[in-house]
């Protein structure tokens, strides 16, 4: 009785609920010396008994672990008492099936729980535990029930005080919010004040205001509290009419209170608001017109009630009026400002625009004069043609180089000039016009297909001319002019011809003695002139290896000469590329295995035939695979992959070798080029192999390229047309 009286004296004066519950458990724990004391309060919405206070270290530990929630009538002794409204004594919890152990209370042996009731309504459970068996008797039950009655009354009083105090604050806040929002003059200022005042005043987890865009059919977020509101507003967050709680209220114009969003199928989760447990969505209406939606959220199940709904519905009407007033004010201000600005700036705009146009014209004339001076002064010939082949510019160099009189050709259609050639030009000029027109027509077709630049070479008498054609767009996707740049490369062509003749002659003169030396060295190695000791044999092998290398160089010189003179002929026919790959792999596998390099071949079984010269394709494959194993270190990897791509077959030879620097990749397929790398210098070569391979592939109508990372390896790829596709093209 003294304990009950002492507890009553302490708790009757405490009106803060959290402080009250903390004092209750500590006082009971101290006065009655129980092992552990807990207070659970019942949540009517979730139907759970929720841990609110616990004594000592165990109580603190349970709170740090996120508390404890027990289903009423289902979980543990406390859950059963909350559901039945009756006390439950378990003097040996190991024999009580309803007992639920907890890691924070390992020593519990006995447990006594009594309901906290107001009338017939259970508002919570007072639970005490002992670390001894048979620790409680009926006297303890009676004492705890008496304490429970006092605790229940104190809790209810604290709740009523808190609700009354909160209601008073809410009404005071409602008046303050109303006064503040009616003083806002701009919509942004108004909505910013609305969401932040409501959140600060009522302690909501989050507050949003959406405005309706009836034409687009969306609710547009215009303001929100905190960092989530700032992010969502910055992203232009919006919700379609009819979707989610906001969209539903925006479409129906009716308030929706959702005490537990997990039970509401229309609720849309938001990763920026992970703690939302309850939501209240209120329409902002002016008469029958829906202006927007006020959306508030709580981080507690049941955290929003009918009182919140009544409070915010009253506030929503004032917010709607304030929105309409600020919009009208902003529209009036904008209209007045626009009229004033229009009057003040119209003359200034006209003056500025006139000056801009005059400056633009002056600048345009200056740039045109600069361009014309540059074009007329350069050594290369330049002609510009419009979309109808009409000549719209010829520089002096082009006039001299092509022997075309500017006064006659300027402004004329090249096709008309052909018809008038007999009367206006001599035979050489007529042939020049025909040649330029042919190059122009062919280049325009390729430019229209998307090529950024086309080049061609032609003869005018004894001179060799190169022409580069570039498109100049007039409008996006429309017709374009063509700029042609002509260069006289007669001297360069003559040097190339002499070089080719020299290479051909050198190859011819070297082939006979080298063949003879190779033959005799082979016979000596076969022992036809007698036996030799190991040293002599080594000398003979060295002679043979060097002769083979010279013959390889002779063959490459010969190939280059034939390619440049156009005398190399291809024996084109359908080929099974898988067989050619196998043949090359078989021939090179001894050298690859001798270097201890791994080789993988990926060729699909259903590969279609390609169009090509068997000998030349083997030559290209051999060159690429040989380069791969020469520049790949021991235990490296070479992978040959063949695949069908569109109207061609693509071959990839990948290695894990030394790789090629970006600046070297640009020159890799030019004659006599070898990369500046120590490993490259250690391997003999002429720098002609890849140049020959490129010419052979392009003669087949394919293309060859490289992708490489220095120090990581390279992939050389080339394509060959499908036999069926190439044959259809020839037939056409």
C-alpha positions in Angstrom: 0.0 0.0 0.0 2.8 2.4 0.8 4.4 1.6 -2.6 1.1 2.3 -4.3 0.7 5.6 -2.4 4.3 6.7 -3.2 3.8 5.8 -6.9 0.5 7.8 -7.0 2.2 10.9 -5.4 4.9 10.8 -8.1 2.8 10.2 -11.2 -0.2 12.4 -10.6 1.7 15.6 -11.3 3.4 14.4 -14.5 1.5 15.4 -17.7 4.1 14.7 -20.4 3.4 11.1 -21.6 7.0 10.1 -22.3 8.3 11.4 -19.0 5.3 9.8 -17.2 6.0 6.3 -18.6 9.7 6.6 -17.9 9.0 7.5 -14.3 6.5 4.7 -13.9 8.9 1.9 -14.9 11.8 3.2 -12.9 9.7 3.8 -9.7 8.1 0.3 -9.8 11.5 -1.2 -10.5 13.1 0.7 -7.6 10.2 0.4 -5.1 9.3 -3.3 -5.8 12.8 -4.4 -6.8 11.6 -6.3 -9.9 14.1 -7.7 -12.4 12.5 -5.8 -15.3 9.4 -3.5 -15.7 7.8 -2.6 -19.1 4.9 -0.5 -20.2 3.2 -1.3 -23.6 0.5 1.0 -25.1 -2.1 -0.4 -27.5 -2.3 1.1 -31.0 -6.0 0.9 -32.1 -5.2 1.3 -35.8 -2.4 -1.4 -36.2 -3.9 -3.6 -33.4 -0.4 -3.8 -31.7 0.9 -3.5 -28.2 3.9 -1.1 -28.7 6.8 -1.0 -26.2 7.0 2.6 -24.8 9.2 2.4 -21.7 11.4 -0.1 -19.9 13.6 0.0 -16.8 17.3 -0.2 -16.6 19.9 -1.3 -19.2 17.5 -3.8 -20.8 14.9 -1.1 -21.5 17.6 1.1 -23.1 18.8 -1.8 -25.2 15.3 -2.6 -26.5 14.8 1.0 -27.5 18.1 1.1 -29.3 17.1 -2.1 -31.2 14.0 -0.3 -32.6 11.5 -1.1 -29.8 9.0 -4.0 -29.7 5.6 -4.4 -31.4 3.4 -7.4 -30.4 0.1 -8.3 -32.2 -2.8 -7.9 -29.8 -4.2 -11.3 -28.8 -1.4 -13.2 -30.7 2.1 -12.5 -29.6 3.6 -13.2 -26.2 2.1 -12.8 -22.8 1.8 -9.1 -23.3 -0.1 -9.5 -26.6 -2.5 -12.0 -24.9 -3.2 -9.7 -21.9 -3.8 -6.8 -24.3 -6.4 -8.9 -26.2 -8.1 -10.6 -23.3 -8.1 -7.7 -20.9 -7.1 -10.1 -18.1 -3.9 -10.5 -16.0 -1.6 -13.4 -16.7 0.9 -14.9 -14.2 3.6 -17.3 -15.4 5.9 -18.4 -12.5 7.9 -20.6 -14.8 8.0 -19.1 -18.3 9.6 -22.2 -19.7 6.3 -23.9 -19.2 4.2 -21.1 -20.6 3.6 -21.5 -24.4 2.6 -17.8 -24.7 6.0 -16.6 -23.4 8.3 -14.8 -25.9 12.0 -14.7 -24.9 14.0 -11.6 -25.8 17.8 -11.3 -26.0 17.8 -8.2 -23.8 16.2 -10.3 -20.9 18.1 -13.6 -20.8 17.6 -14.1 -17.1 13.8 -14.0 -17.0 12.2 -16.9 -15.2 8.8 -15.5 -14.1 6.5 -12.9 -15.7 3.4 -11.1 -14.5 1.4 -8.8 -16.9 -1.8 -6.8 -16.0 -4.0 -4.8 -18.4 -4.1 -1.0 -18.2 -7.8 -0.3 -18.6 -10.1 2.8 -18.8 -13.5 1.4 -18.2 -13.7 -1.7 -20.4 -11.1 -0.3 -22.9 -7.6 -1.7 -22.7 -5.1 1.1 -23.4 -1.9 -0.9 -22.5 -0.2 -3.5 -20.5 2.1 -3.2 -17.4 4.6 -6.1 -17.5 7.0 -7.1 -14.7 9.6 -9.9 -14.8 11.8 -11.7 -12.3 15.0 -13.7 -12.6 13.6 -16.3 -10.1 11.1 -19.1 -10.5 7.8 -18.8 -8.6 8.6 -15.1 -7.9 5.0 -13.9 -7.9 1.8 -14.8 -6.0 -1.8 -13.5 -5.9 -0.8 -10.7 -3.6 1.6 -9.5 -6.3 -1.2 -9.8 -8.8 -3.5 -7.6 -6.6 -0.8 -5.0 -6.0 0.1 -4.8 -9.7 -3.6 -4.5 -10.7 -4.1 -1.7 -8.3 -0.9 0.0 -9.6 -2.2 -0.7 -13.1 -5.4 1.2 -12.4 -3.5 4.2 -11.2 -1.1 4.1 -14.1 -4.0 3.8 -16.6 -5.7 6.9 -15.2 -2.3 8.8 -15.2 -1.7 7.8 -18.8 -5.2 8.8 -19.9 -4.9 12.2 -18.1 -1.5 12.8 -19.8 -3.1 11.9 -23.1 -6.1 14.2 -22.6 -3.8 17.0 -21.5 -1.6 16.5 -24.5 -4.5 16.3 -26.9 -6.1 19.5 -25.3 -2.8 21.3 -25.4 -2.2 20.1 -29.0 -5.6 21.2 -30.0 -5.1 24.6 -28.5 -1.8 25.0 -30.3 -3.4 23.8 -33.5 -6.2 26.4 -33.3 -3.7 29.1 -32.5 -1.5 27.9 -35.3 -4.4 27.8 -37.7 -5.1 31.5 -37.0 -1.4 32.3 -37.4 -1.1 30.4 -40.6 -4.2 32.0 -42.0 -2.9 35.4 -41.2 0.6 34.7 -42.7 -0.6 33.2 -46.0 -3.1 36.0 -46.7 -0.2 38.5 -46.6 1.8 36.7 -49.4 1.9 38.5 -52.7 3.4 35.9 -55.0 2.4 32.3 -55.6 5.9 30.9 -54.8 6.1 32.9 -51.6 2.6 31.7 -50.6 3.2 28.0 -51.2 6.6 28.1 -49.5 5.0 29.6 -46.4 2.0 27.1 -46.5 4.1 23.9 -46.5 6.7 25.1 -44.0 4.2 26.7 -41.6 2.0 23.6 -41.6 4.9 21.2 -41.0 6.4 23.3 -38.3 3.1 24.0 -36.6 1.7 20.4 -36.6 4.9 18.3 -36.7 4.1 16.4 -39.8 6.7 14.2 -41.5 6.3 15.9 -44.8 4.0 18.5 -46.6 3.4 19.0 -50.3 1.3 21.3 -52.4 0.3 20.2 -55.9 -1.4 22.4 -58.5 -3.7 21.1 -61.1 -2.9 21.2 -64.8 -6.2 20.2 -66.3 -5.1 20.5 -69.9 -2.2 18.2 -69.5 -4.0 15.9 -67.0 -1.4 16.1 -64.3 -1.0 17.3 -60.7 2.3 19.3 -60.7 4.4 19.6 -57.5 4.9 23.3 -56.8 6.3 23.2 -53.2 7.5 20.7 -50.6 9.3 20.7 -47.3 12.9 19.7 -46.7 15.5 18.2 -49.0 13.0 15.7 -50.6 10.7 18.6 -51.5 13.6 20.6 -53.1 14.8 17.5 -55.1 11.3 16.6 -56.3 10.5 20.3 -57.3 13.8 20.5 -59.1 13.0 17.3 -61.1 9.5 18.7 -62.1 7.8 15.9 -60.2 4.2 15.3 -61.3 1.4 12.7 -60.9 -1.1 11.8 -63.5 -4.8 12.6 -62.7 -6.4 9.5 -61.2 -3.1 7.8 -60.2 -2.1 7.5 -56.5 -3.8 9.4 -53.6 -2.9 12.8 -55.0 -4.1 12.0 -58.5 -7.3 10.5 -57.1 -8.1 13.6 -55.0 -7.2 15.8 -58.0 -9.7 13.9 -60.1 -12.5 13.5 -57.6 -12.1 16.6 -55.4 -12.7 14.6 -52.2 -10.5 14.4 -49.1 -8.8 11.0 -48.4 -7.5 10.0 -45.0 -5.2 7.0 -45.0 -4.1 6.0 -41.5 -2.0 3.1 -42.8 -0.6 3.5 -46.3 0.4 -0.2 -46.5 -3.3 -1.1 -46.6 -4.1 1.4 -49.4 -3.7 0.1 -52.9 -3.8 3.6 -54.4 -0.8 4.7 -52.5 2.4 5.4 -54.5 5.7 4.9 -52.6 8.4 7.5 -53.0 12.1 6.6 -52.3 12.8 10.1 -51.1 10.1 9.6 -48.3 10.9 6.1 -47.0 9.3 6.6 -43.6 5.8 7.5 -44.7 3.2 5.4 -42.8 0.1 7.6 -43.0 -1.1 10.2 -45.5 -3.9 12.8 -45.6 -4.8 14.4 -49.0 -7.0 17.4 -49.1 -8.4 19.2 -52.2 -7.8 22.9 -52.6 -11.1 24.1 -54.2 -12.5 27.5 -55.0 -16.2 26.9 -55.5 -16.4 23.9 -57.9 -12.9 24.6 -59.4 -10.1 22.4 -58.1 -6.9 24.4 -57.9 -4.7 21.8 -56.3 -4.1 19.3 -53.5 -2.6 19.7 -50.0 -0.8 16.5 -49.1 0.6 15.8 -45.6 2.4 12.6 -44.4 3.2 11.1 -41.1 5.9 8.6 -40.1 3.6 6.8 -37.7 0.8 4.4 -38.5 -2.4 6.2 -37.3 -0.4 9.4 -37.1 -3.1 11.3 -39.0 -6.6 11.4 -37.6 -10.1 12.8 -38.2 -9.0 15.9 -36.2 -6.2 16.5 -38.6 -8.6 16.1 -41.5 -11.1 18.6 -40.0 -8.2 21.1 -39.2 -6.7 20.9 -42.7 -10.0 21.0 -44.5 -10.7 24.3 -42.8 -7.3 25.6 -43.8 -7.6 24.3 -47.4 -10.4 26.8 -48.2 -8.3 29.7 -47.1 -5.2 28.4 -49.0 -7.4 28.1 -52.2 -8.6 31.7 -51.8 -5.0 32.9 -51.2 -3.8 31.0 -54.4 -6.5 32.6 -56.5 -5.7 36.0 -55.1 -1.9 35.7 -55.7 -2.5 34.4 -59.2 -4.7 37.4 -59.9 -2.2 39.8 -58.4 0.7 38.3 -60.4 -1.3 38.4 -63.6 -2.3 42.1 -63.0 1.3 43.0 -62.1 2.7 41.1 -65.1 0.3 42.7 -67.5 1.0 46.2 -66.2 4.8 45.6 -66.2 4.5 44.2 -69.7 2.7 47.3 -71.0 5.2 49.6 -69.4 8.2 47.6 -70.7 6.7 47.3 -74.2 6.3 51.0 -74.4 9.7 51.8 -73.0 11.7 49.2 -74.9 10.1 49.0 -78.4 12.2 51.9 -79.7 15.3 50.5 -78.1 14.7 47.1 -79.6 14.3 48.5 -83.1 17.5 50.5 -82.8 19.4 47.5 -81.4 18.1 45.2 -84.1 19.0 47.7 -86.8 22.6 48.0 -85.4 22.9 44.2 -85.1 21.8 43.7 -88.7 24.2 46.4 -90.0 27.0 44.8 -88.0 26.1 41.4 -89.2 26.2 42.6 -92.8 29.5 44.3 -92.3 31.0 41.2 -90.7 29.6 39.0 -93.4 31.1 41.2 -96.1 34.5 41.2 -94.3 34.5 37.4 -93.9 33.4 36.9 -97.5 36.2 39.2 -98.7 38.7 37.3 -96.5 37.5 33.9 -97.8 37.6 35.1 -101.4 41.1 36.5 -101.0 42.3 33.2 -99.5 40.6 31.1 -102.1 41.9 33.3 -105.0 45.4 33.3 -103.5 45.9 29.6 -102.8 47.8 27.3 -105.3 45.0 24.7 -105.3 42.1 25.0 -107.8 38.7 25.6 -106.2 35.3 25.4 -107.9 31.9 25.6 -106.2 28.8 23.9 -107.7 25.2 24.3 -106.6 22.6 21.5 -106.2 21.9 21.7 -110.0 25.6 21.4 -111.1 25.8 25.1 -111.8 29.2 26.7 -111.4 29.0 29.5 -108.9 32.7 30.1 -108.2 36.0 29.4 -109.9 39.3 30.6 -108.5 42.3 31.6 -110.7 44.3 28.5 -109.9 41.4 26.3 -111.1 41.1 28.4 -114.3 44.9 27.8 -115.0 45.0 24.2 -113.9 41.9 23.1 -115.9 42.2 25.6 -118.7 38.6 26.7 -118.3 37.8 30.4 -119.1 35.9 31.8 -116.1 33.7 34.2 -118.0 32.2 31.3 -120.0 31.8 28.7 -117.3 30.7 30.9 -114.4 27.0 30.6 -113.7 26.6 27.8 -116.2 25.2 24.3 -115.7 28.1 21.8 -116.4 25.7 19.7 -118.5 24.8 22.7 -120.7 28.5 23.3 -121.2 28.9 19.8 -122.7 26.2 20.5 -125.2 27.9 23.9 -126.2 31.4 22.5 -126.0 32.0 22.2 -129.8 31.3 25.9 -130.3 32.8 27.4 -127.1 35.9 25.2 -126.3 38.7 23.3 -127.9 38.9 19.5 -127.6 41.1 19.5 -124.5 38.7 21.8 -122.6 35.8 19.7 -123.7 37.4 16.6 -122.3 38.2 18.5 -119.1 34.6 19.5 -118.7 33.5 15.9 -119.3 36.0 14.6 -116.7 35.1 17.1 -114.1 31.3 16.6 -114.6 31.8 12.8 -114.3 33.8 13.2 -111.1 31.2 15.7 -109.8 28.2 13.4 -110.5 29.8 10.3 -109.0 31.0 12.3 -105.9 27.5 13.9 -105.3 25.9 10.4 -105.2 28.4 9.3 -102.5 28.0 12.6 -100.6 24.2 12.2 -100.7 24.7 8.7 -99.2 26.3 10.3 -96.2 30.1 10.4 -96.9 31.7 13.6 -95.6 34.4 13.7 -98.3 35.1 12.0 -101.6 38.3 12.0 -103.6 39.2 11.0 -107.1 42.1 11.2 -109.6 42.0 11.8 -113.3 44.2 12.7 -116.2 44.1 15.9 -118.2 46.5 15.4 -121.1 49.8 14.5 -119.5 48.9 16.0 -116.1 47.5 14.0 -113.1 44.9 15.9 -111.1 43.3 14.9 -107.7 39.9 16.3 -106.8 38.3 16.4 -103.3 34.6 17.0 -103.1 33.0 18.3 -99.9 29.3 19.1 -99.2 28.2 22.5 -97.9 24.7 22.3 -96.4 22.3 25.2 -97.1 19.6 23.9 -94.8 19.2 20.9 -92.5 18.3 17.9 -94.7 17.9 20.0 -97.8 20.0 20.4 -101.0 23.7 21.2 -100.7 26.4 22.9 -102.7 29.6 21.0 -103.5 33.1 22.5 -103.0 35.7 20.9 -105.3 39.5 21.3 -104.6 41.8 20.4 -107.5 45.5 19.7 -107.1 48.1 19.0 -109.8 50.1 16.0 -108.6 51.8 15.3 -111.9 55.3 15.4 -110.3 54.3 13.2 -107.3 52.6 10.7 -109.7 55.8 10.6 -111.8 57.9 10.0 -108.7 55.5 7.2 -107.7 55.7 5.7 -111.2 59.5 5.8 -111.1 59.5 4.3 -107.7 57.2 1.5 -108.8 59.4 0.8 -111.8 62.5 0.7 -109.6 60.8 -1.7 -107.2 59.6 -3.9 -110.1 63.1 -3.9 -111.6 64.8 -4.6 -108.3 62.4 -7.4 -107.6 63.1 -8.9 -111.1 66.9 -8.5 -110.8 67.0 -10.0 -107.3 64.6 -12.9 -107.8 66.9 -14.9 -110.1 70.1 -14.9 -108.1 68.2 -15.3 -104.8 66.3 -18.3 -106.3 69.6 -19.8 -107.3 71.2 -19.3 -103.9 68.1 -20.8 -102.2 68.2 -23.8 -104.5 71.9 -24.5 -103.8 71.6 -23.9 -100.1 68.7 -26.4 -100.0 70.8 -29.0 -101.9 73.7 -28.5 -99.5 71.5 -28.9 -96.5 70.2 -32.2 -98.1 73.8 -33.4 -98.2 74.0 -33.7 -102.0 77.6 -32.2 -101.8 78.8 -34.3 -98.9 78.5 -34.3 -95.2 79.0 -31.2 -93.0 79.7 -30.7 -89.3 77.2 -29.0 -87.1 78.9 -25.6 -87.4 78.9 -25.7 -91.2 75.2 -26.8 -91.1 74.4 -23.8 -88.9 76.1 -21.5 -91.4 74.0 -23.0 -94.2 70.7 -22.5 -92.2 71.7 -18.9 -91.6 72.2 -18.5 -95.4 68.9 -20.1 -96.1 67.0 -18.0 -93.5 68.4 -14.7 -94.9 67.7 -15.8 -98.5 64.1 -16.6 -97.5 63.8 -13.2 -95.9 65.2 -11.4 -99.0 62.8 -13.5 -101.3 59.9 -12.4 -99.0 61.0 -8.8 -99.5 61.3 -9.3 -103.2 57.8 -10.7 -103.3 56.4 -7.8 -101.4 58.2 -5.3 -103.7 56.7 -7.2 -106.7 53.2 -7.1 -105.1 53.4 -3.4 -104.4 54.5 -2.7 -108.0 51.6 -4.8 -109.4 49.1 -3.1 -107.1 50.3 0.4 -108.1 50.3 -0.4 -111.8 47.0 -2.1 -111.7 48.4 -5.4 -113.1 47.4 -7.5 -110.1 44.4 -9.6 -111.1 42.0 -11.5 -108.8 40.5 -14.9 -109.5 37.2 -14.2 -107.8 34.8 -17.1 -106.9 32.7 -18.2 -103.9 34.8 -19.4 -101.0 34.3 -21.2 -97.7 36.2 -19.0 -95.3 36.3 -21.6 -92.5 38.4 -23.8 -94.7 40.9 -21.0 -95.5 41.2 -20.1 -91.8 41.9 -23.8 -91.0 44.5 -24.0 -93.7 46.3 -20.9 -92.4 46.1 -22.1 -88.8 47.6 -25.5 -89.7 50.5 -23.9 -91.6 51.3 -21.4 -88.8 50.6 -23.6 -85.8 54.2 -24.9 -85.4 55.6 -21.4 -85.2 52.8 -20.3 -82.7 53.3 -23.4 -80.5 57.1 -22.9 -80.6 56.7 -19.5 -79.1 54.2 -20.9 -76.6 51.4 -18.6 -77.5 47.8 -19.9 -77.1 45.5 -19.9 -80.2 41.7 -20.0 -80.2 39.5 -20.2 -83.4 35.8 -19.3 -83.3 34.1 -20.1 -86.7 30.4 -20.8 -86.8 29.4 -24.0 -88.7 26.7 -22.3 -90.8 28.9 -19.5 -92.2 27.8 -18.4 -95.7 30.2 -18.3 -98.7 32.2 -15.2 -99.4 33.3 -13.7 -102.7 37.1 -13.6 -103.1 40.4 -14.8 -104.5 41.5 -17.9 -102.5 45.3 -17.2 -102.8 44.9 -13.5 -101.8 42.6 -14.1 -98.8 45.1 -16.7 -97.5 47.8 -14.1 -98.0 45.9 -11.5 -95.9 45.0 -14.0 -93.1 48.7 -15.2 -93.0 49.9 -11.7 -92.7 47.6 -10.8 -89.8 48.1 -14.1 -87.8 51.9 -13.9 -88.4 52.0 -10.3 -87.0 49.9 -11.4 -84.1 52.3 -14.2 -82.9 55.4 -12.1 -83.7 54.3 -9.3 -81.4 52.6 -11.4 -78.7 54.8 -12.5 -75.7 55.1 -16.0 -74.4 51.9 -17.4 -72.8 49.9 -14.7 -74.7 46.6 -15.3 -76.5 45.6 -15.1 -80.1 41.9 -15.4 -81.0 40.6 -15.7 -84.6 36.8 -14.9 -84.8 34.7 -15.1 -88.0 31.1 -13.8 -87.9 28.3 -12.9 -90.3 27.6 -9.1 -90.2 24.9 -7.7 -92.5 25.9 -8.4 -96.2 29.5 -9.4 -95.4 31.6 -11.8 -93.3 33.9 -10.1 -90.7 37.2 -11.7 -89.6 38.8 -10.5 -86.3 42.4 -11.4 -85.3 42.9 -10.4 -81.7 46.1 -10.7 -79.7 47.3 -9.7 -76.2 50.6 -8.4 -77.6 52.4 -5.1 -77.3 49.6 -2.9 -78.8 49.9 0.1 -81.0 50.0 3.8 -80.0 47.1 6.0 -81.4 49.5 8.1 -83.5 50.9 5.0 -85.1 47.5 3.5 -85.9 46.8 6.4 -88.3 49.8 5.4 -90.5 49.7 1.7 -90.0 48.4 0.8 -93.4 50.8 3.1 -95.4 53.8 1.6 -97.3 57.1 1.1 -95.5 55.7 2.2 -92.1 56.8 0.4 -89.0 55.9 1.5 -85.4 58.6 3.0 -83.3 58.7 0.3 -80.6 61.6 -1.9 -79.3 59.7 -5.1 -80.0 59.0 -4.0 -83.5 62.6 -3.2 -84.2 63.7 -6.7 -83.0 61.5 -8.3 -85.7 62.6 -8.0 -89.3 60.2 -6.6 -91.9 59.6 -4.1 -94.7 56.5 -2.4 -93.5 54.7 -3.4 -96.7 52.5 -6.4 -95.4 49.6 -4.4 -94.0 49.6 -2.0 -97.0 49.3 -5.0 -99.4 46.6 -6.5 -97.2 44.6 -3.3 -97.2 44.8 -3.0 -101.1 43.8 -6.7 -101.5 40.8 -6.3 -99.1 39.6 -3.1 -100.8 39.9 -4.8 -104.2 37.4 -7.3 -102.9 35.0 -4.6 -101.9 35.7 -5.0 -98.2 37.5 -2.8 -95.6 40.2 -3.4 -93.0 40.8 -1.6 -89.7 42.5 -1.9 -86.3 41.5 -1.3 -82.7 44.3 -1.3 -80.2 45.5 -0.2 -76.7 49.2 0.2 -76.2 50.5 -2.5 -73.8 47.2 -4.4 -73.9 46.9 -5.9 -77.4 45.3 -5.3 -80.9 42.4 -6.5 -83.0 42.8 -6.4 -86.8 39.5 -6.8 -88.6 38.5 -7.1 -92.3 35.3 -7.8 -94.2 34.5 -9.6 -97.4 31.2 -9.5 -99.3 28.9 -12.5 -99.2 29.0 -14.5 -102.4 25.2 -14.3 -102.9 25.1 -10.5 -102.2 28.1 -9.8 -104.5 26.6 -11.9 -107.3 23.3 -10.0 -107.1 25.2 -6.8 -107.4 27.1 -8.0 -110.5 23.9 -9.2 -112.1 22.2 -5.9 -111.4 
